[in-house]
Amino acid sequence: MLVTIIVFLLVLSILVFVHELGHFVTARFFGVKAEEFGLGFPPRGIGWYKNQAGKWQKVLGNRSLDSLQESEQESRRPASTVYSLNWLPIGGFVKIKGENGGEKEEGDSFSSKTIARRIAILSAGVIMNVVLAWFLFSLGYMIGLPQSSNTVSKYARVSDSQVLVSEVMPESPAASAGLKVGDAIIKVNEVMVNNEKTLQDAVAASAGQEAQLVVLRESQEQIIKVTPPVKEGGRATIGIAIYSSGLVTYPFFPAIYEGAKTTGWVLGQIVVAFGNLFTQIFHGDNVGDQFAGPIGIANITGQAARLGFTYLLQFMALLSLNLAIINILPFPALDGGRILFLAIEKLKGKPVRKDIEALIHNIGFLLLIAVIILVTYKDIAKLF
């Protein structure tokens, strides 16, 4: 459990840190001052910044940056970003000058920039999450990523090939025996299973007799006994869909190409899944089981880590792309919601009143917190 928590916090911190890094770098590129860039969430433990004389200064504790700005001591006033380490080890944050609409008359303020540049700054976090997924998939392909060995390119090298269960038919012999999606079938009656045909032939040869399957599930071997029914005029089956999978490795440049291709395909699948999800919501269908909160994600992260480093890379990439899609949704308090207000400003020719925008974002934030609490409750209920 402790290892799962540590790995989950590390994964989440990397994803959020990279997201905030995108906002930070883009803001600085457009001449917007980032007042603080923090690893972890406040309260602040310690921070460093350059003062007006160009010397590095240290700030301890959660002292307000405003008090530093207003300090009469020239040696204490920050001239650059405060880089901080904070006590809550969950991701990070960036505090951008004028991000709430103030200080519009100052050239290094977010609110003084054109709408196009503000949209670029707000979108940069999402773009960085997509780039991170591309990097993780590419790295995975360089060191060996679990993938179907039936669809690899000519540059690929496949090792540790396994036959995996991709679907278990309801009320089938396989379902009754306890086979699950993701199981790797290693042997059937002492016959080594190397590909789909080997498995199909071994199952067919056991028609009407009990077959002993050696299955690898979460790195543990299990023995499952199943009896394929006799079929007149056809081959005996046990009611599963299967595919061959192995560790697929590519050279450097093909790995980068395959990483980009996989990122694009997965991104499209996530968009389709979200579209189907919203359709089900509007039709009044129950979609509660399709969500996972922090506890559910932590549990899945632990499972991926136990399977191996490449599985964890793959899961991190999927999580990063999900984070990108969620953040770009036009919902208050998210990056997409802030971009929506900028689009309204462009159409109206003037910004929405800041008190109204702030109220809408606060309501959106409270709704997001409520959803997280509800989903977390359901995650806890699933554990007991």
C-alpha positions as CSV (number, residue, x, y, z in Angstrom):
1,M,0.0,0.0,0.0
2,L,2.8,2.4,0.9
3,V,4.5,1.7,-2.4
4,T,1.3,2.3,-4.3
5,I,0.8,5.7,-2.5
6,I,4.4,6.8,-3.3
7,V,4.1,5.8,-6.9
8,F,0.7,7.5,-7.3
9,L,2.0,10.7,-5.8
10,L,5.1,10.6,-8.0
11,V,3.0,10.0,-11.2
12,L,0.5,12.7,-10.3
13,S,3.3,15.1,-9.5
14,I,5.0,14.6,-12.8
15,L,1.7,15.0,-14.8
16,V,0.7,18.2,-13.0
17,F,4.2,19.6,-12.9
18,V,4.6,19.2,-16.7
19,H,1.2,20.8,-17.2
20,E,2.1,23.8,-15.1
21,L,5.5,24.0,-16.7
22,G,3.7,24.6,-20.0
23,H,1.9,27.6,-18.6
24,F,5.1,28.9,-17.0
25,V,7.3,28.7,-20.1
26,T,4.7,30.1,-22.5
27,A,3.9,33.0,-20.1
28,R,7.6,33.9,-19.9
29,F,8.0,33.6,-23.7
30,F,5.3,36.2,-24.1
31,G,6.8,38.5,-21.5
32,V,4.3,37.7,-18.7
33,K,5.8,37.5,-15.2
34,A,5.3,34.3,-13.3
35,E,5.3,35.4,-9.6
36,E,5.8,31.9,-8.3
37,F,6.4,28.4,-9.7
38,G,6.0,25.7,-7.1
39,L,6.6,22.0,-6.8
40,G,3.8,20.6,-4.7
41,F,0.9,22.6,-3.2
42,P,1.1,25.2,-0.4
43,P,1.8,25.8,2.4
44,R,5.2,26.7,1.1
45,G,8.2,25.1,2.8
46,I,11.0,27.0,1.2
47,G,11.5,29.2,-1.9
48,W,14.3,31.0,-3.8
49,Y,14.3,34.1,-6.0
50,K,16.5,36.8,-7.4
51,N,16.3,40.1,-5.7
52,Q,16.6,43.6,-7.4
53,A,20.4,43.4,-7.2
54,G,20.4,40.0,-9.1
55,K,21.3,37.9,-6.0
56,W,19.5,34.8,-5.0
57,Q,17.4,35.1,-1.8
58,K,15.7,32.5,0.3
59,V,12.2,32.7,1.7
60,L,11.0,30.3,4.5
61,G,7.5,29.3,5.2
62,N,4.2,30.6,3.7
63,R,5.1,34.3,3.8
64,S,3.0,36.3,1.4
65,L,4.7,37.4,-1.9
66,D,2.9,40.7,-1.5
67,S,4.9,41.5,1.6
68,L,8.1,40.8,-0.3
69,Q,7.0,43.1,-3.1
70,E,6.2,45.9,-0.7
71,S,9.4,45.5,1.4
72,E,11.3,48.7,1.8
73,Q,14.6,46.7,1.7
74,E,15.8,46.6,-1.9
75,S,17.7,43.4,-1.0
76,R,14.5,41.6,-0.1
77,R,12.3,42.5,-3.1
78,P,12.0,39.8,-5.7
79,A,12.9,40.7,-9.3
80,S,12.2,37.2,-10.7
81,T,10.0,34.2,-10.1
82,V,9.9,32.6,-6.7
83,Y,10.8,28.9,-7.1
84,S,9.3,27.0,-4.2
85,L,9.0,23.6,-2.6
86,N,5.7,23.1,-0.9
87,W,4.5,20.7,1.8
88,L,1.7,18.9,-0.1
89,P,3.4,16.6,-2.6
90,I,0.8,16.6,-5.3
91,G,1.9,18.2,-8.6
92,G,2.7,21.8,-8.7
93,F,1.3,25.3,-9.6
94,V,2.3,28.6,-11.3
95,K,1.0,32.0,-10.1
96,I,0.9,34.3,-13.1
97,K,0.8,38.1,-12.7
98,G,-2.6,39.5,-13.7
99,E,-4.2,36.1,-14.3
100,N,-7.4,37.2,-12.5
101,G,-7.7,40.3,-14.6
102,G,-5.8,42.9,-12.5
103,E,-2.8,45.0,-13.4
104,K,-3.9,45.3,-17.0
105,E,-1.9,48.5,-17.4
106,E,1.4,46.8,-16.7
107,G,3.2,45.3,-19.7
108,D,4.3,42.1,-17.9
109,S,0.7,41.2,-16.8
110,F,-1.3,38.4,-18.3
111,S,-4.4,40.6,-18.7
112,S,-2.4,43.2,-20.7
113,K,-1.7,40.6,-23.5
114,T,-3.8,40.0,-26.6
115,I,-6.5,37.4,-26.5
116,A,-4.5,35.1,-28.8
117,R,-1.5,35.2,-26.5
118,R,-3.7,34.6,-23.4
119,I,-5.3,31.6,-25.1
120,A,-1.8,30.3,-26.0
121,I,-0.7,30.6,-22.3
122,L,-3.9,28.8,-21.1
123,S,-3.6,26.1,-23.8
124,A,0.1,25.4,-23.1
125,G,-0.6,23.1,-20.2
126,V,-2.8,20.8,-22.2
127,I,-0.3,20.8,-25.1
128,M,2.5,19.8,-22.7
129,N,0.4,16.9,-21.4
130,V,0.0,15.7,-25.0
131,V,3.8,16.1,-25.6
132,L,4.5,14.2,-22.4
133,A,2.4,11.3,-23.5
134,W,4.2,11.3,-26.9
135,F,7.6,11.2,-25.0
136,L,6.4,8.4,-22.7
137,F,5.0,6.3,-25.6
138,S,8.3,6.9,-27.6
139,L,10.4,6.0,-24.6
140,G,8.3,2.9,-24.0
141,Y,8.8,1.8,-27.6
142,M,12.6,2.2,-27.3
143,I,12.8,0.0,-24.2
144,G,9.9,-2.4,-25.1
145,L,6.2,-1.6,-24.8
146,P,3.4,-4.2,-24.4
147,Q,1.5,-4.2,-27.7
148,S,-0.4,-6.6,-30.0
149,S,2.3,-8.3,-32.1
150,N,-0.2,-8.7,-35.0
151,T,0.0,-5.0,-36.0
152,V,3.6,-4.0,-35.7
153,S,5.7,-2.5,-38.5
154,K,8.7,-3.9,-40.2
155,Y,11.1,-2.1,-37.9
156,A,9.8,-3.7,-34.7
157,R,11.4,-6.5,-32.7
158,V,9.0,-8.6,-30.6
159,S,10.0,-10.5,-27.5
160,D,8.2,-12.3,-24.7
161,S,5.2,-13.1,-26.9
162,Q,2.0,-14.1,-25.0
163,V,-1.6,-14.9,-25.9
164,L,-3.9,-12.7,-23.9
165,V,-7.6,-12.8,-23.2
166,S,-9.3,-9.7,-24.6
167,E,-13.0,-10.7,-24.0
168,V,-14.8,-13.4,-22.0
169,M,-18.3,-14.3,-23.3
170,P,-21.0,-14.3,-20.6
171,E,-22.2,-17.7,-19.5
172,S,-19.4,-19.4,-21.4
173,P,-17.2,-22.3,-20.1
174,A,-14.4,-19.7,-19.7
175,A,-16.6,-17.4,-17.6
176,S,-17.7,-20.3,-15.4
177,A,-14.1,-21.4,-15.0
178,G,-13.0,-17.9,-13.9
179,L,-10.9,-16.6,-16.8
180,K,-10.6,-12.8,-16.9
181,V,-9.8,-10.2,-19.5
182,G,-6.0,-9.6,-19.4
183,D,-5.1,-13.2,-18.4
184,A,-2.1,-14.6,-20.4
185,I,-2.6,-18.2,-21.2
186,I,0.8,-20.0,-21.0
187,K,-0.1,-23.7,-21.3
188,V,-3.0,-26.0,-22.1
189,N,-2.5,-29.5,-20.8
190,E,1.3,-29.1,-20.8
191,V,1.3,-27.7,-24.4
192,M,3.1,-24.4,-24.5
193,V,1.0,-21.6,-26.0
194,N,3.1,-19.4,-28.4
195,N,0.4,-18.0,-30.6
196,E,-3.4,-18.0,-31.2
197,K,-3.3,-21.1,-33.4
198,T,-1.5,-23.1,-30.8
199,L,-4.1,-22.2,-28.2
200,Q,-7.0,-22.9,-30.6
201,D,-5.6,-26.3,-31.6
202,A,-5.0,-27.3,-27.9
203,V,-8.5,-26.3,-26.9
204,A,-10.0,-28.2,-29.9
205,A,-8.0,-31.3,-29.0
206,S,-9.6,-31.2,-25.5
207,A,-13.3,-31.2,-26.7
208,G,-15.5,-32.9,-24.1
209,Q,-12.6,-33.3,-21.7
210,E,-11.3,-31.2,-18.8
211,A,-8.4,-29.0,-19.9
212,Q,-5.9,-27.5,-17.5
213,L,-4.9,-24.0,-18.3
214,V,-1.8,-22.3,-16.8
215,V,-2.6,-18.6,-16.7
216,L,-0.5,-15.6,-15.8
217,R,-2.5,-13.0,-13.9
218,E,-0.9,-10.0,-12.3
219,S,2.6,-11.7,-12.4
220,Q,1.2,-14.8,-10.6
221,E,0.6,-18.2,-12.2
222,Q,-2.8,-19.8,-11.7
223,I,-4.3,-23.1,-12.8
224,I,-7.8,-22.9,-14.3
225,K,-9.7,-26.0,-15.3
226,V,-12.3,-25.7,-18.1
227,T,-14.1,-28.2,-20.3
228,P,-14.5,-27.2,-24.0
229,P,-17.9,-28.5,-25.2
230,V,-18.1,-30.9,-28.1
231,K,-19.4,-29.1,-31.2
232,E,-20.9,-31.0,-34.2
233,G,-19.2,-29.9,-37.4
234,G,-17.1,-27.2,-35.7
235,R,-14.1,-26.7,-33.5
236,A,-14.5,-26.7,-29.8
237,T,-14.2,-23.3,-28.1
238,I,-14.4,-22.0,-24.5
239,G,-15.9,-18.6,-25.2
240,I,-13.0,-16.1,-25.3
241,A,-11.5,-13.6,-27.7
242,I,-7.7,-13.6,-27.8
243,Y,-4.7,-11.8,-29.3
244,S,-1.0,-12.1,-29.3
245,S,1.0,-9.5,-27.4
246,G,4.6,-9.0,-26.6
247,L,7.2,-6.4,-25.7
248,V,7.6,-4.4,-29.0
249,T,10.9,-2.5,-29.4
250,Y,11.7,0.0,-32.1
251,P,14.9,1.9,-33.0
252,F,15.2,5.6,-32.0
253,F,13.5,7.4,-34.9
254,P,10.8,4.7,-35.7
255,A,10.0,4.8,-31.9
256,I,9.4,8.5,-32.0
257,Y,7.1,8.1,-35.1
258,E,5.3,5.2,-33.4
259,G,5.0,7.2,-30.2
260,A,3.3,10.1,-32.1
261,K,1.0,7.7,-34.0
262,T,0.0,6.0,-30.8
263,T,-0.6,9.3,-29.0
264,G,-2.9,10.5,-31.9
265,W,-4.8,7.3,-31.9
266,V,-5.3,7.1,-28.1
267,L,-6.3,10.8,-28.0
268,G,-9.0,10.1,-30.6
269,Q,-10.3,7.2,-28.6
270,I,-10.5,9.3,-25.5
271,V,-12.4,12.0,-27.3
272,V,-14.8,9.4,-28.6
273,A,-15.2,7.9,-25.1
274,F,-15.9,11.3,-23.6
275,G,-18.5,11.9,-26.4
276,N,-20.2,8.6,-25.7
277,L,-20.1,9.4,-21.9
278,F,-21.8,12.7,-22.3
279,T,-24.4,11.2,-24.6
280,Q,-25.2,8.6,-22.0
281,I,-25.5,11.3,-19.3
282,F,-28.0,13.3,-21.5
283,H,-30.0,10.1,-22.0
284,G,-30.2,9.6,-18.2
285,D,-28.0,6.4,-18.2
286,N,-26.1,5.5,-15.1
287,V,-22.4,6.2,-15.8
288,G,-21.1,6.3,-12.2
289,D,-19.0,3.1,-12.7
290,Q,-17.1,4.6,-15.6
291,F,-15.4,7.2,-13.4
292,A,-12.4,6.8,-11.2
293,G,-11.4,9.2,-8.5
294,P,-8.0,9.6,-6.7
295,I,-8.3,6.3,-4.9
296,G,-9.4,4.4,-8.0
297,I,-6.5,5.9,-10.0
298,A,-4.1,5.2,-7.2
299,N,-5.2,1.6,-7.2
300,I,-4.8,1.3,-11.0
301,T,-1.4,3.0,-10.7
302,G,-0.2,0.4,-8.2
303,Q,-1.4,-2.4,-10.4
304,A,0.5,-1.0,-13.4
305,A,3.6,-0.5,-11.3
306,R,3.5,-4.2,-10.2
307,L,3.2,-5.3,-13.8
308,G,6.5,-3.5,-14.7
309,F,8.1,-0.2,-15.6
310,T,6.9,-0.2,-19.2
311,Y,3.3,-0.8,-18.1
312,L,3.6,2.2,-15.7
313,L,4.9,4.3,-18.6
314,Q,1.9,3.3,-20.7
315,F,-0.5,4.1,-17.9
316,M,1.1,7.5,-17.3
317,A,0.8,8.4,-21.0
318,L,-2.9,7.4,-20.9
319,L,-3.4,9.5,-17.7
320,S,-1.6,12.5,-19.2
321,L,-3.9,12.4,-22.3
322,N,-7.0,12.1,-20.1
323,L,-5.8,15.1,-18.1
324,A,-5.3,17.1,-21.3
325,I,-8.9,16.3,-22.5
326,I,-10.5,17.1,-19.2
327,N,-8.6,20.4,-18.8
328,I,-9.6,21.6,-22.3
329,L,-13.3,21.1,-21.7
330,P,-15.2,24.4,-21.7
331,F,-16.1,24.0,-18.0
332,P,-15.6,26.8,-15.4
333,A,-12.4,26.6,-13.4
334,L,-10.7,24.5,-16.0
335,D,-8.3,25.9,-18.7
336,G,-11.0,25.3,-21.3
337,G,-13.5,27.3,-19.2
338,R,-11.1,30.3,-19.1
339,I,-10.5,30.0,-22.8
340,L,-14.3,30.1,-23.3
341,F,-14.5,33.4,-21.5
342,L,-11.8,34.8,-23.7
343,A,-13.7,33.7,-26.8
344,I,-16.8,35.5,-25.4
345,E,-14.6,38.6,-24.9
346,K,-13.5,38.4,-28.5
347,L,-17.1,38.1,-29.7
348,K,-18.4,40.9,-27.5
349,G,-15.5,43.2,-27.9
350,K,-15.1,43.6,-24.2
351,P,-14.5,41.2,-21.3
352,V,-17.1,39.6,-19.0
353,R,-17.3,41.4,-15.7
354,K,-14.6,40.0,-13.5
355,D,-16.9,39.5,-10.5
356,I,-19.3,37.5,-12.6
357,E,-16.5,35.4,-14.2
358,A,-15.0,34.8,-10.7
359,L,-18.3,33.7,-9.4
360,I,-18.9,31.2,-12.2
361,H,-15.4,29.8,-11.9
362,N,-15.9,29.4,-8.1
363,I,-19.2,27.6,-8.7
364,G,-17.5,25.3,-11.2
365,F,-14.7,24.6,-8.8
366,L,-17.1,23.6,-6.1
367,L,-19.0,21.3,-8.5
368,L,-15.7,19.7,-9.5
369,I,-14.8,19.1,-5.8
370,A,-18.3,17.6,-5.2
371,V,-17.8,15.2,-8.2
372,I,-14.4,14.2,-6.8
373,I,-15.8,13.5,-3.4
374,L,-18.7,11.5,-4.8
375,V,-16.4,9.4,-7.1
376,T,-13.9,8.9,-4.2
377,Y,-16.8,7.6,-2.0
378,K,-17.7,5.1,-4.7
379,D,-14.0,4.1,-5.1
380,I,-13.9,3.4,-1.3
381,A,-17.1,1.4,-1.5
382,K,-15.7,-0.8,-4.2
383,L,-12.8,-1.7,-1.9
384,F,-15.1,-3.2,0.8
